Structures are given as structure tokens and as C-alpha cells.
Amino acid sequence: MTMTDDRPPAIPCKEDPEAWFPNDSSNQLGQRIAAEAAYVCQMRCPILAQCRALAEQIRPTYGVWAGKDWGAA
């Protein structure tokens, strides 16, 4: 017998929000954290399109939204 999982897919930024909003994305560590978060967004996020639409509407000034580091220069 196989058990099915009826839970909705996990939203990565809700699992580890600090990774999506690094304190300083201007240094190497912050840039690496943001790049990894952006990759996870693009590969695993079940709401990527909705997140992208919201980010384009509100134009955040920091953090990774829909696979993009909005704080990068």
C-alpha cells in the first residue's frame, strides 16, 4: 500500500526566510546566499509565477523574490 501526501508543496522561502533576505548582499557571503536562494526559487517554488507578479508590482528593494536578488546593484 502506498501512502499519498495531500499536503501542498512546501514554499522554500517559508522554510528558511533568512536565506531569502540576507542582511548584506553586497559582500561575497551575502551574494552567495542570495544566489543559492534564487536557484532554489527557480527550481522548487510552486508559486514562482505569483511571486514574480507581486515583485514586479511592489518592486522590493532587498531580498530574493521569484529567483531574482532585488537588492543586487
Rosetta blueprint (number, residue, H / E / L):
1 M L
2 T L
3 M L
4 T L
5 D L
6 D L
7 R L
8 P L
9 P L
10 A L
11 I L
12 P H
13 C H
14 K H
15 E H
16 D L
17 P H
18 E H
19 A H
20 W H
21 F L
22 P L
23 N L
24 D L
25 S L
26 S L
27 N L
28 Q H
29 L H
30 G H
31 Q H
32 R H
33 I H
34 A H
35 A H
36 E H
37 A H
38 A H
39 Y H
40 V H
41 C H
42 Q H
43 M H
44 R H
45 C L
46 P L
47 I L
48 L H
49 A H
50 Q H
51 C H
52 R H
53 A H
54 L H
55 A H
56 E H
57 Q H
58 I H
59 R L
60 P L
61 T L
62 Y L
63 G L
64 V E
65 W E
66 A L
67 G L
68 K E
69 D E
70 W L
71 G L
72 A L
73 A L
